[in-house]
Structures are given as C-alpha cells and as structure tokens.
Amino acid sequence: MLAALKWLLVLWKVGRDQRMRRVMSGVQQLSWQQRASLVSGLARDPRLPWRVRLVPLLVAAYVASPLDLIPDFVPVLGRLDDLAAIGMAFRFAQRSMPPGLIEEHMRRVTAGAPQ
C-alpha cells in the first residue's frame, strides 16, 4: 500500500511540472500523423540517451504483461500499478532528456519540416 501511495505522488509531481504541462498541451493539439512524426524524430535524435529510448519499451512490456505487482482484477488498485509505471517513465524521460529537445522537435513538426 505504501508503494501505491509513492506512485500516486510521482503521478502528482508529473502533473504539476510546468514544463511537462506545456509539452503535453502542445502534443494534444497535434494530429496523429504529427505525433508519430514527433516520436519518430525524437527516437532518432542522437542527443537522446539510449536509456530514454529503452524505458517506453519496458513500460509497454510491463503494462501488457499478465504479471503485475497488483493484479488487474482488484477493482481500483489493479490499474494503479500500470498508471504508476507510466508516470514514472514520464518523469524519468523528463529528467533524462536534454533541455529544449522536445520543444525543438515540436517546432519542427508544427512547421511541417521533413525529418
């Protein structure tokens, strides 16, 4: 139960971070094609550390895995560990990316520049 509270705290911190809010509001205004271009451009950028590229794959494997810290059939807490893993991945990526990298790629996508 203490771990679940810690994960809720991580999700809360991610939601309160101004940089993350600004980026997420910008991403919400993009079309699906632009979002795919943004993710593709970020994944191919050599300035992005390899561990940041690996984390989304690990989180996707954890969320898809039938083995969870808290089983999914538990009413509310069952999905909490999945949400917490996603929140921690966002937080890790946010701290590990060079400053301005996401914003630079957002400008490129919104301007329609090729990758």
N, CA, C and O atoms as CSV, one atom per row, in Angstrom:
chain,resi,resn,atom,element,x,y,z
A,1,MET,N,N,0.824,-1.192,0.000
A,1,MET,CA,C,0.000,0.000,0.000
A,1,MET,C,C,0.867,1.254,0.000
A,1,MET,O,O,0.529,2.258,-0.628
A,2,LEU,N,N,1.980,1.182,0.708
A,2,LEU,CA,C,2.888,2.326,0.762
A,2,LEU,C,C,3.489,2.601,-0.619
A,2,LEU,O,O,3.681,3.755,-1.003
A,3,ALA,N,N,3.780,1.542,-1.349
A,3,ALA,CA,C,4.316,1.711,-2.703
A,3,ALA,C,C,3.291,2.386,-3.608
A,3,ALA,O,O,3.650,3.223,-4.436
A,4,ALA,N,N,2.019,2.026,-3.456
A,4,ALA,CA,C,0.964,2.639,-4.262
A,4,ALA,C,C,0.863,4.136,-3.971
A,4,ALA,O,O,0.659,4.930,-4.889
A,5,LEU,N,N,0.999,4.521,-2.730
A,5,LEU,CA,C,0.977,5.941,-2.374
A,5,LEU,C,C,2.177,6.680,-2.963
A,5,LEU,O,O,2.067,7.829,-3.391
A,6,LYS,N,N,3.315,6.005,-2.977
A,6,LYS,CA,C,4.510,6.609,-3.577
A,6,LYS,C,C,4.286,6.835,-5.071
A,6,LYS,O,O,4.674,7.876,-5.601
A,7,TRP,N,N,3.675,5.887,-5.744
A,7,TRP,CA,C,3.404,6.018,-7.176
A,7,TRP,C,C,2.408,7.148,-7.441
A,7,TRP,O,O,2.546,7.886,-8.416
A,8,LEU,N,N,1.416,7.277,-6.579
A,8,LEU,CA,C,0.472,8.388,-6.728
A,8,LEU,C,C,1.185,9.726,-6.600
A,8,LEU,O,O,0.867,10.680,-7.309
A,9,LEU,N,N,2.143,9.788,-5.698
A,9,LEU,CA,C,2.933,11.004,-5.521
A,9,LEU,C,C,3.731,11.321,-6.782
A,9,LEU,O,O,3.825,12.484,-7.176
A,10,VAL,N,N,4.307,10.302,-7.420
A,10,VAL,CA,C,5.060,10.511,-8.655
A,10,VAL,C,C,4.138,11.051,-9.742
A,10,VAL,O,O,4.499,11.997,-10.443
A,11,LEU,N,N,2.949,10.463,-9.892
A,11,LEU,CA,C,1.985,10.939,-10.886
A,11,LEU,C,C,1.575,12.377,-10.608
A,11,LEU,O,O,1.430,13.174,-11.535
A,12,TRP,N,N,1.391,12.703,-9.357
A,12,TRP,CA,C,1.012,14.065,-8.968
A,12,TRP,C,C,2.126,15.048,-9.325
A,12,TRP,O,O,1.854,16.138,-9.827
A,13,LYS,N,N,3.389,14.662,-9.065
A,13,LYS,CA,C,4.516,15.531,-9.383
A,13,LYS,C,C,4.626,15.765,-10.883
A,13,LYS,O,O,4.895,16.883,-11.322
A,14,VAL,N,N,4.419,14.716,-11.667
A,14,VAL,CA,C,4.477,14.868,-13.125
A,14,VAL,C,C,3.396,15.832,-13.586
A,14,VAL,O,O,3.649,16.683,-14.439
A,15,GLY,N,N,2.201,15.711,-13.036
A,15,GLY,CA,C,1.100,16.585,-13.419
A,15,GLY,C,C,1.308,18.032,-13.033
A,15,GLY,O,O,0.763,18.925,-13.682
A,16,ARG,N,N,2.078,18.286,-11.999
A,16,ARG,CA,C,2.300,19.661,-11.537
A,16,ARG,C,C,3.487,20.337,-12.212
A,16,ARG,O,O,3.642,21.553,-12.107
A,17,ASP,N,N,4.317,19.580,-12.896
A,17,ASP,CA,C,5.505,20.134,-13.535
A,17,ASP,C,C,5.094,21.007,-14.718
A,17,ASP,O,O,4.415,20.536,-15.631
A,18,GLN,N,N,5.501,22.274,-14.705
A,18,GLN,CA,C,5.102,23.236,-15.739
A,18,GLN,C,C,5.637,22.863,-17.112
A,18,GLN,O,O,4.935,23.011,-18.112
A,19,ARG,N,N,6.877,22.380,-17.170
A,19,ARG,CA,C,7.451,22.004,-18.464
A,19,ARG,C,C,6.661,20.849,-19.081
A,19,ARG,O,O,6.351,20.868,-20.272
A,20,MET,N,N,6.345,19.859,-18.274
A,20,MET,CA,C,5.600,18.705,-18.774
A,20,MET,C,C,4.188,19.120,-19.193
A,20,MET,O,O,3.670,18.625,-20.194
A,21,ARG,N,N,3.576,20.009,-18.448
A,21,ARG,CA,C,2.236,20.500,-18.823
A,21,ARG,C,C,2.269,21.225,-20.162
A,21,ARG,O,O,1.386,21.031,-20.998
A,22,ARG,N,N,3.279,22.054,-20.367
A,22,ARG,CA,C,3.408,22.810,-21.612
A,22,ARG,C,C,3.619,21.862,-22.794
A,22,ARG,O,O,3.012,22.036,-23.852
A,23,VAL,N,N,4.470,20.872,-22.611
A,23,VAL,CA,C,4.728,19.908,-23.679
A,23,VAL,C,C,3.475,19.105,-23.986
A,23,VAL,O,O,3.123,18.927,-25.152
A,24,MET,N,N,2.796,18.616,-22.950
A,24,MET,CA,C,1.604,17.787,-23.161
A,24,MET,C,C,0.476,18.599,-23.805
A,24,MET,O,O,-0.276,18.063,-24.618
A,25,SER,N,N,0.350,19.869,-23.457
A,25,SER,CA,C,-0.689,20.679,-24.097
A,25,SER,C,C,-0.358,20.901,-25.570
A,25,SER,O,O,-1.260,20.960,-26.405
A,26,GLY,N,N,0.915,21.024,-25.890
A,26,GLY,CA,C,1.317,21.149,-27.284
A,26,GLY,C,C,1.087,19.871,-28.067
A,26,GLY,O,O,0.684,19.914,-29.229
A,27,VAL,N,N,1.342,18.732,-27.433
A,27,VAL,CA,C,1.140,17.437,-28.093
A,27,VAL,C,C,-0.346,17.191,-28.343
A,27,VAL,O,O,-0.707,16.608,-29.365
A,28,GLN,N,N,-1.195,17.616,-27.445
A,28,GLN,CA,C,-2.633,17.407,-27.604
A,28,GLN,C,C,-3.178,18.133,-28.826
A,28,GLN,O,O,-4.199,17.718,-29.373
A,29,GLN,N,N,-2.536,19.187,-29.261
A,29,GLN,CA,C,-3.002,19.950,-30.415
A,29,GLN,C,C,-2.500,19.379,-31.737
A,29,GLN,O,O,-2.906,19.844,-32.802
A,30,LEU,N,N,-1.624,18.379,-31.684
A,30,LEU,CA,C,-1.083,17.779,-32.900
A,30,LEU,C,C,-2.006,16.699,-33.433
A,30,LEU,O,O,-2.738,16.064,-32.673
A,31,SER,N,N,-1.971,16.492,-34.740
A,31,SER,CA,C,-2.708,15.375,-35.332
A,31,SER,C,C,-1.937,14.082,-35.037
A,31,SER,O,O,-0.803,14.123,-34.560
A,32,TRP,N,N,-2.552,12.954,-35.322
A,32,TRP,CA,C,-1.883,11.677,-35.071
A,32,TRP,C,C,-0.641,11.525,-35.945
A,32,TRP,O,O,0.353,10.949,-35.504
A,33,GLN,N,N,-0.684,12.026,-37.159
A,33,GLN,CA,C,0.481,11.952,-38.031
A,33,GLN,C,C,1.621,12.807,-37.474
A,33,GLN,O,O,2.785,12.407,-37.515
A,34,GLN,N,N,1.279,13.976,-36.959
A,34,GLN,CA,C,2.300,14.842,-36.374
A,34,GLN,C,C,2.865,14.224,-35.097
A,34,GLN,O,O,4.062,14.341,-34.833
A,35,ARG,N,N,2.024,13.574,-34.307
A,35,ARG,CA,C,2.509,12.899,-33.099
A,35,ARG,C,C,3.472,11.775,-33.454
A,35,ARG,O,O,4.505,11.599,-32.807
A,36,ALA,N,N,3.123,11.015,-34.491
A,36,ALA,CA,C,4.008,9.935,-34.937
A,36,ALA,C,C,5.332,10.505,-35.430
A,36,ALA,O,O,6.389,9.928,-35.175
A,37,SER,N,N,5.283,11.624,-36.130
A,37,SER,CA,C,6.498,12.274,-36.609
A,37,SER,C,C,7.343,12.787,-35.441
A,37,SER,O,O,8.571,12.711,-35.476
A,38,LEU,N,N,6.688,13.303,-34.423
A,38,LEU,CA,C,7.397,13.783,-33.232
A,38,LEU,C,C,8.121,12.641,-32.533
A,38,LEU,O,O,9.303,12.759,-32.209
A,39,VAL,N,N,7.423,11.546,-32.301
A,39,VAL,CA,C,8.028,10.396,-31.619
A,39,VAL,C,C,9.158,9.815,-32.461
A,39,VAL,O,O,10.215,9.463,-31.936
A,40,SER,N,N,8.931,9.716,-33.769
A,40,SER,CA,C,9.948,9.178,-34.667
A,40,SER,C,C,11.198,10.061,-34.675
A,40,SER,O,O,12.321,9.559,-34.626
A,41,GLY,N,N,10.996,11.357,-34.736
A,41,GLY,CA,C,12.129,12.280,-34.731
A,41,GLY,C,C,12.901,12.242,-33.431
A,41,GLY,O,O,14.132,12.281,-33.432
A,42,LEU,N,N,12.182,12.166,-32.315
A,42,LEU,CA,C,12.853,12.073,-31.014
A,42,LEU,C,C,13.641,10.772,-30.892
A,42,LEU,O,O,14.766,10.773,-30.394
A,43,ALA,N,N,13.057,9.668,-31.344
A,43,ALA,CA,C,13.715,8.369,-31.215
A,43,ALA,C,C,15.000,8.309,-32.042
A,43,ALA,O,O,15.934,7.592,-31.680
A,44,ARG,N,N,15.058,9.049,-33.142
A,44,ARG,CA,C,16.242,9.027,-33.997
A,44,ARG,C,C,17.253,10.110,-33.671
A,44,ARG,O,O,18.333,10.143,-34.261
A,45,ASP,N,N,16.927,10.983,-32.754
A,45,ASP,CA,C,17.841,12.066,-32.408
A,45,ASP,C,C,19.025,11.503,-31.618
A,45,ASP,O,O,18.827,10.862,-30.586
A,46,PRO,N,N,20.258,11.738,-32.092
A,46,PRO,CA,C,21.423,11.183,-31.386
A,46,PRO,C,C,21.680,11.816,-30.019
A,46,PRO,O,O,22.451,11.275,-29.227
A,47,ARG,N,N,21.053,12.943,-29.734
A,47,ARG,CA,C,21.235,13.577,-28.419
A,47,ARG,C,C,20.408,12.907,-27.330
A,47,ARG,O,O,20.617,13.163,-26.144
A,48,LEU,N,N,19.468,12.048,-27.727
A,48,LEU,CA,C,18.612,11.357,-26.763
A,48,LEU,C,C,19.352,10.141,-26.212
A,48,LEU,O,O,19.768,9.280,-26.987
A,49,PRO,N,N,19.524,10.049,-24.895
A,49,PRO,CA,C,20.229,8.898,-24.317
A,49,PRO,C,C,19.506,7.580,-24.624
A,49,PRO,O,O,18.280,7.542,-24.724
A,50,TRP,N,N,20.276,6.517,-24.769
A,50,TRP,CA,C,19.695,5.209,-25.109
A,50,TRP,C,C,18.733,4.722,-24.044
A,50,TRP,O,O,17.752,4.053,-24.369
A,51,ARG,N,N,18.981,5.035,-22.791
A,51,ARG,CA,C,18.103,4.547,-21.713
A,51,ARG,C,C,16.709,5.174,-21.805
A,51,ARG,O,O,15.721,4.561,-21.400
A,52,VAL,N,N,16.631,6.405,-22.342
A,52,VAL,CA,C,15.322,7.038,-22.516
A,52,VAL,C,C,14.560,6.345,-23.639
A,52,VAL,O,O,13.331,6.281,-23.605
A,53,ARG,N,N,15.268,5.833,-24.621
A,53,ARG,CA,C,14.626,5.088,-25.708
A,53,ARG,C,C,14.145,3.725,-25.239
A,53,ARG,O,O,13.163,3.196,-25.761
A,54,LEU,N,N,14.828,3.156,-24.262
A,54,LEU,CA,C,14.504,1.815,-23.777
A,54,LEU,C,C,13.323,1.803,-22.819
A,54,LEU,O,O,12.561,0.837,-22.803
A,55,VAL,N,N,13.155,2.841,-22.028
A,55,VAL,CA,C,12.119,2.874,-20.990
A,55,VAL,C,C,10.705,2.679,-21.539
A,55,VAL,O,O,9.959,1.893,-20.956
A,56,PRO,N,N,10.284,3.346,-22.630
A,56,PRO,CA,C,8.921,3.099,-23.122
A,56,PRO,C,C,8.675,1.642,-23.516
A,56,PRO,O,O,7.569,1.130,-23.342
A,57,LEU,N,N,9.685,0.988,-24.035
A,57,LEU,CA,C,9.534,-0.428,-24.387
A,57,LEU,C,C,9.350,-1.289,-23.140
A,57,LEU,O,O,8.527,-2.203,-23.117
A,58,LEU,N,N,10.126,-0.983,-22.111
A,58,LEU,CA,C,9.992,-1.740,-20.860
A,58,LEU,C,C,8.642,-1.500,-20.191
A,58,LEU,O,O,8.030,-2.431,-19.667
A,59,VAL,N,N,8.181,-0.257,-20.209
A,59,VAL,CA,C,6.880,0.049,-19.604
A,59,VAL,C,C,5.758,-0.627,-20.388
A,59,VAL,O,O,4.826,-1.166,-19.792
A,60,ALA,N,N,5.839,-0.602,-21.712
A,60,ALA,CA,C,4.821,-1.267,-22.530
A,60,ALA,C,C,4.803,-2.765,-22.242
A,60,ALA,O,O,3.733,-3.369,-22.171
A,61,ALA,N,N,5.974,-3.367,-22.077
A,61,ALA,CA,C,6.036,-4.799,-21.749
A,61,ALA,C,C,5.425,-5.061,-20.372
A,61,ALA,O,O,4.727,-6.058,-20.188
A,62,TYR,N,N,5.679,-4.179,-19.405
A,62,TYR,CA,C,5.109,-4.358,-18.071
A,62,TYR,C,C,3.588,-4.228,-18.092
A,62,TYR,O,O,2.881,-5.029,-17.479
A,63,VAL,N,N,3.090,-3.216,-18.801
A,63,VAL,CA,C,1.643,-2.993,-18.852
A,63,VAL,C,C,0.950,-4.159,-19.562
A,63,VAL,O,O,-0.142,-4.565,-19.163
A,64,ALA,N,N,1.571,-4.692,-20.601
A,64,ALA,CA,C,0.971,-5.796,-21.350
A,64,ALA,C,C,1.141,-7.141,-20.656
A,64,ALA,O,O,0.420,-8.092,-20.956
A,65,SER,N,N,2.076,-7.224,-19.744
A,65,SER,CA,C,2.373,-8.487,-19.068
A,65,SER,C,C,1.240,-8.890,-18.123
A,65,SER,O,O,0.650,-8.035,-17.463
A,66,PRO,N,N,0.936,-10.182,-18.056
A,66,PRO,CA,C,-0.079,-10.637,-17.101
A,66,PRO,C,C,0.431,-10.623,-15.657
A,66,PRO,O,O,-0.365,-10.691,-14.721
A,67,LEU,N,N,1.735,-10.537,-15.472
A,67,LEU,CA,C,2.312,-10.486,-14.129
A,67,LEU,C,C,2.431,-9.035,-13.693
A,67,LEU,O,O,3.196,-8.262,-14.271
A,68,ASP,N,N,1.677,-8.676,-12.680
A,68,ASP,CA,C,1.675,-7.304,-12.166
A,68,ASP,C,C,1.983,-7.309,-10.687
A,68,ASP,O,O,1.839,-8.324,-10.007
A,69,LEU,N,N,2.405,-6.170,-10.206
A,69,LEU,CA,C,2.619,-6.009,-8.775
A,69,LEU,C,C,1.288,-6.141,-8.040
A,69,LEU,O,O,1.202,-6.810,-7.010
A,70,ILE,N,N,0.262,-5.504,-8.575
A,70,ILE,CA,C,-1.103,-5.614,-8.058
A,70,ILE,C,C,-1.942,-6.188,-9.199
A,70,ILE,O,O,-2.004,-5.580,-10.268
A,71,PRO,N,N,-2.591,-7.343,-9.005
A,71,PRO,CA,C,-3.363,-7.957,-10.095
A,71,PRO,C,C,-4.440,-7.017,-10.632
A,71,PRO,O,O,-5.043,-6.251,-9.880
A,72,ASP,N,N,-4.673,-7.085,-11.944
A,72,ASP,CA,C,-5.610,-6.182,-12.600
A,72,ASP,C,C,-7.058,-6.398,-12.186
A,72,ASP,O,O,-7.880,-5.500,-12.364
A,73,PHE,N,N,-7.392,-7.559,-11.642
A,73,PHE,CA,C,-8.782,-7.796,-11.264
A,73,PHE,C,C,-9.159,-7.122,-9.950
A,73,PHE,O,O,-10.340,-7.107,-9.604
A,74,VAL,N,N,-8.212,-6.567,-9.208
A,74,VAL,CA,C,-8.509,-5.803,-7.997
A,74,VAL,C,C,-9.127,-4.484,-8.450
A,74,VAL,O,O,-8.518,-3.780,-9.256
A,75,PRO,N,N,-10.321,-4.122,-7.961
A,75,PRO,CA,C,-11.102,-3.021,-8.541
A,75,PRO,C,C,-10.364,-1.728,-8.880
A,75,PRO,O,O,-10.248,-1.408,-10.064
A,76,VAL,N,N,-9.875,-0.995,-7.943
A,76,VAL,CA,C,-9.255,0.297,-8.255
A,76,VAL,C,C,-7.742,0.179,-8.307
A,76,VAL,O,O,-7.098,0.760,-9.181
A,77,LEU,N,N,-7.191,-0.549,-7.402
A,77,LEU,CA,C,-5.739,-0.647,-7.298
A,77,LEU,C,C,-5.117,-1.474,-8.413
A,77,LEU,O,O,-3.911,-1.390,-8.648
A,78,GLY,N,N,-5.930,-2.276,-9.102
A,78,GLY,CA,C,-5.400,-3.142,-10.149
A,78,GLY,C,C,-4.754,-2.387,-11.290
A,78,GLY,O,O,-3.754,-2.841,-11.846
A,79,ARG,N,N,-5.300,-1.259,-11.642
A,79,ARG,CA,C,-4.732,-0.454,-12.729
A,79,ARG,C,C,-3.749,0.594,-12.214
A,79,ARG,O,O,-3.054,1.238,-13.000
A,80,LEU,N,N,-3.692,0.760,-10.912
A,80,LEU,CA,C,-2.839,1.786,-10.338
A,80,LEU,C,C,-1.364,1.531,-10.612
A,80,LEU,O,O,-0.612,2.469,-10.879
A,81,ASP,N,N,-0.945,0.273,-10.548
A,81,ASP,CA,C,0.470,-0.005,-10.789
A,81,ASP,C,C,0.849,0.277,-12.243
A,81,ASP,O,O,1.967,0.716,-12.513
A,82,ASP,N,N,-0.065,0.032,-13.179
A,82,ASP,CA,C,0.207,0.356,-14.580
A,82,ASP,C,C,0.328,1.871,-14.764
A,82,ASP,O,O,1.245,2.348,-15.433
A,83,LEU,N,N,-0.590,2.614,-14.176
A,83,LEU,CA,C,-0.532,4.076,-14.265
A,83,LEU,C,C,0.730,4.627,-13.604
A,83,LEU,O,O,1.338,5.578,-14.094
A,84,ALA,N,N,1.108,4.021,-12.497
A,84,ALA,CA,C,2.309,4.474,-11.803
A,84,ALA,C,C,3.555,4.208,-12.642
A,84,ALA,O,O,4.459,5.042,-12.689
A,85,ALA,N,N,3.609,3.057,-13.302
A,85,ALA,CA,C,4.753,2.754,-14.165
A,85,ALA,C,C,4.849,3.760,-15.310
A,85,ALA,O,O,5.939,4.213,-15.658
A,86,ILE,N,N,3.705,4.102,-15.888
A,86,ILE,CA,C,3.690,5.092,-16.967
A,86,ILE,C,C,4.125,6.455,-16.438
A,86,ILE,O,O,4.905,7.156,-17.083
A,87,GLY,N,N,3.622,6.830,-15.264
A,87,GLY,CA,C,4.006,8.111,-14.659
A,87,GLY,C,C,5.489,8.185,-14.342
A,87,GLY,O,O,6.124,9.216,-14.566
A,88,MET,N,N,6.041,7.101,-13.824
A,88,MET,CA,C,7.472,7.091,-13.521
A,88,MET,C,C,8.301,7.144,-14.807
A,88,MET,O,O,9.373,7.749,-14.830
A,89,ALA,N,N,7.811,6.517,-15.867
A,89,ALA,CA,C,8.523,6.575,-17.150
A,89,ALA,C,C,8.537,8.009,-17.681
A,89,ALA,O,O,9.562,8.476,-18.178
A,90,PHE,N,N,7.397,8.711,-17.579
A,90,PHE,CA,C,7.352,10.116,-17.992
A,90,PHE,C,C,8.343,10.943,-17.185
A,90,PHE,O,O,9.083,11.754,-17.743
A,91,ARG,N,N,8.355,10.741,-15.899
A,91,ARG,CA,C,9.243,11.508,-15.021
A,91,ARG,C,C,10.706,11.241,-15.353
A,91,ARG,O,O,11.519,12.163,-15.410
A,92,PHE,N,N,11.033,9.962,-15.572
A,92,PHE,CA,C,12.401,9.595,-15.916
A,92,PHE,C,C,12.819,10.230,-17.241
A,92,PHE,O,O,13.914,10.781,-17.361
A,93,ALA,N,N,11.935,10.145,-18.230
A,93,ALA,CA,C,12.247,10.719,-19.543
A,93,ALA,C,C,12.423,12.227,-19.442
A,93,ALA,O,O,13.311,12.805,-20.069
A,94,GLN,N,N,11.574,12.847,-18.653
A,94,GLN,CA,C,11.645,14.301,-18.490
A,94,GLN,C,C,12.980,14.715,-17.884
A,94,GLN,O,O,13.580,15.701,-18.314
A,95,ARG,N,N,13.439,13.979,-16.906
A,95,ARG,CA,C,14.701,14.331,-16.246
A,95,ARG,C,C,15.921,13.964,-17.075
A,95,ARG,O,O,16.978,14.576,-16.924
A,96,SER,N,N,15.790,12.982,-17.941
A,96,SER,CA,C,16.942,12.489,-18.691
A,96,SER,C,C,17.151,13.170,-20.036
A,96,SER,O,O,18.247,13.107,-20.593
A,97,MET,N,N,16.124,13.819,-20.564
A,97,MET,CA,C,16.256,14.469,-21.870
A,97,MET,C,C,16.983,15.792,-21.739
A,97,MET,O,O,16.821,16.508,-20.750
A,98,PRO,N,N,17.786,16.113,-22.745
A,98,PRO,CA,C,18.419,17.432,-22.751
A,98,PRO,C,C,17.353,18.529,-22.793
A,98,PRO,O,O,16.331,18.357,-23.459
A,99,PRO,N,N,17.560,19.634,-22.112
A,99,PRO,CA,C,16.578,20.719,-22.120
A,99,PRO,C,C,16.336,21.239,-23.533
A,99,PRO,O,O,17.275,21.434,-24.305
A,100,GLY,N,N,15.085,21.456,-23.854
A,100,GLY,CA,C,14.722,22.027,-25.142
A,100,GLY,C,C,14.613,21.039,-26.285
A,100,GLY,O,O,14.238,21.432,-27.390
A,101,LEU,N,N,14.925,19.777,-26.064
A,101,LEU,CA,C,14.893,18.792,-27.140
A,101,LEU,C,C,13.470,18.558,-27.637
A,101,LEU,O,O,13.230,18.552,-28.844
A,102,ILE,N,N,12.539,18.369,-26.732
A,102,ILE,CA,C,11.150,18.134,-27.132
A,102,ILE,C,C,10.594,19.373,-27.825
A,102,ILE,O,O,9.928,19.269,-28.855
A,103,GLU,N,N,10.870,20.540,-27.258
A,103,GLU,CA,C,10.372,21.777,-27.844
A,103,GLU,C,C,10.911,21.982,-29.259
A,103,GLU,O,O,10.186,22.439,-30.143
A,104,GLU,N,N,12.190,21.640,-29.471
A,104,GLU,CA,C,12.788,21.761,-30.794
A,104,GLU,C,C,12.071,20.858,-31.803
A,104,GLU,O,O,11.776,21.280,-32.921
A,105,HIS,N,N,11.798,19.632,-31.405
A,105,HIS,CA,C,11.105,18.708,-32.303
A,105,HIS,C,C,9.638,19.114,-32.500
A,105,HIS,O,O,9.072,18.902,-33.572
A,106,MET,N,N,9.033,19.693,-31.470
A,106,MET,CA,C,7.652,20.181,-31.612
A,106,MET,C,C,7.597,21.295,-32.661
A,106,MET,O,O,6.694,21.316,-33.496
A,107,ARG,N,N,8.557,22.217,-32.620
A,107,ARG,CA,C,8.603,23.302,-33.610
A,107,ARG,C,C,8.795,22.736,-35.014
A,107,ARG,O,O,8.180,23.214,-35.968
A,108,ARG,N,N,9.635,21.734,-35.140
A,108,ARG,CA,C,9.888,21.128,-36.447
A,108,ARG,C,C,8.609,20.474,-36.988
A,108,ARG,O,O,8.286,20.613,-38.168
A,109,VAL,N,N,7.899,19.776,-36.133
A,109,VAL,CA,C,6.670,19.086,-36.569
A,109,VAL,C,C,5.580,20.087,-36.932
A,109,VAL,O,O,4.911,19.927,-37.953
A,110,THR,N,N,5.394,21.104,-36.120
A,110,THR,CA,C,4.338,22.079,-36.393
A,110,THR,C,C,4.654,22.930,-37.629
A,110,THR,O,O,3.741,23.409,-38.301
A,111,ALA,N,N,5.938,23.116,-37.927
A,111,ALA,CA,C,6.326,23.870,-39.126
A,111,ALA,C,C,6.228,23.011,-40.382
A,111,ALA,O,O,6.282,23.524,-41.500
A,112,GLY,N,N,6.082,21.692,-40.189
A,112,GLY,CA,C,5.962,20.801,-41.346
A,112,GLY,C,C,7.283,20.468,-41.979
A,112,GLY,O,O,7.323,20.030,-43.129
A,113,ALA,N,N,8.386,20.668,-41.249
A,113,ALA,CA,C,9.718,20.377,-41.794
A,113,ALA,C,C,9.915,18.864,-41.897
A,113,ALA,O,O,9.408,18.124,-41.054
A,114,PRO,N,N,10.631,18.398,-42.898
A,114,PRO,CA,C,10.902,16.955,-43.006
A,114,PRO,C,C,11.827,16.502,-41.895
A,114,PRO,O,O,12.546,17.296,-41.288
A,115,GLN,N,N,11.788,15.198,-41.645
A,115,GLN,CA,C,12.611,14.650,-40.549
A,115,GLN,C,C,14.025,14.617,-40.952
A,115,GLN,O,O,14.879,14.191,-40.174
